[in-house]
Amino acid sequence: RVGRDELAAFFGTFNFYAGLASFGLQWVLTGRLLRRMGLGFALFVVPVALSVGSVALLILGSLTAAVVLRGTDQVLRYAIDKPTVELLYLPVPADQTLNVKSFIDTVVWRLGDGLAGISVLLFAGWAGLGAIGMSVVALVLLGGWMLAAWFAQRQYVLNLQDSIHNYRLDAE
């Protein structure tokens, strides 16, 4: 049986190394990835990696697979996903950016966190699903994330085209 002190030490160490890995990955890879592969590709890195990790958890069903999945989520979310999502604001007109970003940061992200908590409560708590069952639920939700990323990428391109067109009209 693991005590509180051991859990606190594990999570402290885990979060320290995940933060360090996230910083290093963002510093070394994120810019290059965005330049070479583009925003559309970068939007899919986290959900695809989490899908692979969820399948690995389904197959292996081990604590190690769960820890690696959580580490992958934490590292990639801050190293690649967050900077990529921030780029989605670039083609949004400056007068709208503050309102849109404030709404997304305060309402949409928190709503997503709340829905994630409710999903865990429903499926793990009330339905009694274990880690493997939750991986199936996660795969379904990750499919939705990939669909949202696809729409975001398409809308980004349309907004960027409009922004360039409006800039040309203003310049003329």
Solvent accessible surface area in square Angstrom, and as a share of the most:
residue,aa,sasa,rsa
1,R,284,1.04
2,V,92,0.53
3,G,31,0.29
4,R,215,0.78
5,D,118,0.61
6,E,102,0.46
7,L,83,0.41
8,A,67,0.52
9,A,62,0.48
10,F,91,0.38
11,F,105,0.44
12,G,43,0.42
13,T,72,0.42
14,F,35,0.15
15,N,72,0.37
16,F,122,0.51
17,Y,130,0.49
18,A,6,0.05
19,G,39,0.37
20,L,97,0.48
21,A,49,0.38
22,S,9,0.06
23,F,132,0.55
24,G,26,0.25
25,L,46,0.23
26,Q,79,0.35
27,W,197,0.69
28,V,83,0.48
29,L,68,0.34
30,T,6,0.03
31,G,29,0.28
32,R,115,0.42
33,L,23,0.11
34,L,32,0.16
35,R,186,0.68
36,R,184,0.67
37,M,105,0.47
38,G,25,0.24
39,L,20,0.10
40,G,17,0.16
41,F,95,0.40
42,A,0,0.00
43,L,7,0.03
44,F,54,0.23
45,V,28,0.16
46,V,1,0.00
47,P,0,0.00
48,V,69,0.40
49,A,25,0.19
50,L,15,0.07
51,S,18,0.11
52,V,98,0.56
53,G,16,0.16
54,S,2,0.01
55,V,65,0.37
56,A,36,0.28
57,L,10,0.05
58,L,53,0.26
59,I,133,0.67
60,L,120,0.60
61,G,39,0.38
62,S,45,0.29
63,L,146,0.73
64,T,97,0.56
65,A,10,0.08
66,A,31,0.24
67,V,46,0.26
68,V,91,0.52
69,L,33,0.16
70,R,125,0.46
71,G,13,0.13
72,T,38,0.22
73,D,19,0.10
74,Q,32,0.14
75,V,24,0.14
76,L,25,0.13
77,R,74,0.27
78,Y,126,0.48
79,A,0,0.00
80,I,3,0.01
81,D,6,0.03
82,K,79,0.34
83,P,25,0.16
84,T,0,0.00
85,V,23,0.13
86,E,58,0.26
87,L,55,0.27
88,L,37,0.18
89,Y,23,0.09
90,L,124,0.62
91,P,6,0.04
92,V,26,0.15
93,P,71,0.45
94,A,94,0.73
95,D,115,0.60
96,Q,90,0.40
97,T,36,0.21
98,L,133,0.66
99,N,108,0.55
100,V,55,0.32
101,K,59,0.25
102,S,51,0.33
103,F,114,0.48
104,I,46,0.23
105,D,40,0.21
106,T,88,0.51
107,V,68,0.39
108,V,67,0.39
109,W,82,0.29
110,R,147,0.54
111,L,108,0.54
112,G,37,0.36
113,D,84,0.44
114,G,37,0.35
115,L,100,0.50
116,A,53,0.41
117,G,41,0.39
118,I,90,0.46
119,S,21,0.13
120,V,81,0.46
121,L,91,0.45
122,L,75,0.37
123,F,77,0.32
124,A,35,0.27
125,G,50,0.48
126,W,182,0.64
127,A,65,0.50
128,G,58,0.56
129,L,62,0.31
130,G,48,0.46
131,A,59,0.46
132,I,86,0.44
133,G,18,0.17
134,M,40,0.18
135,S,3,0.02
136,V,76,0.44
137,V,20,0.11
138,A,33,0.26
139,L,51,0.25
140,V,107,0.62
141,L,102,0.51
142,L,12,0.06
143,G,37,0.36
144,G,41,0.40
145,W,67,0.24
146,M,51,0.23
147,L,102,0.51
148,A,58,0.45
149,A,5,0.04
150,W,113,0.40
151,F,113,0.47
152,A,32,0.25
153,Q,52,0.23
154,R,121,0.44
155,Q,93,0.41
156,Y,33,0.12
157,V,57,0.33
158,L,89,0.44
159,N,46,0.24
160,L,64,0.32
161,Q,104,0.46
162,D,83,0.43
163,S,41,0.27
164,I,79,0.40
165,H,104,0.47
166,N,80,0.41
167,Y,158,0.60
168,R,151,0.55
169,L,99,0.49
170,D,122,0.63
171,A,77,0.60
172,E,168,0.76
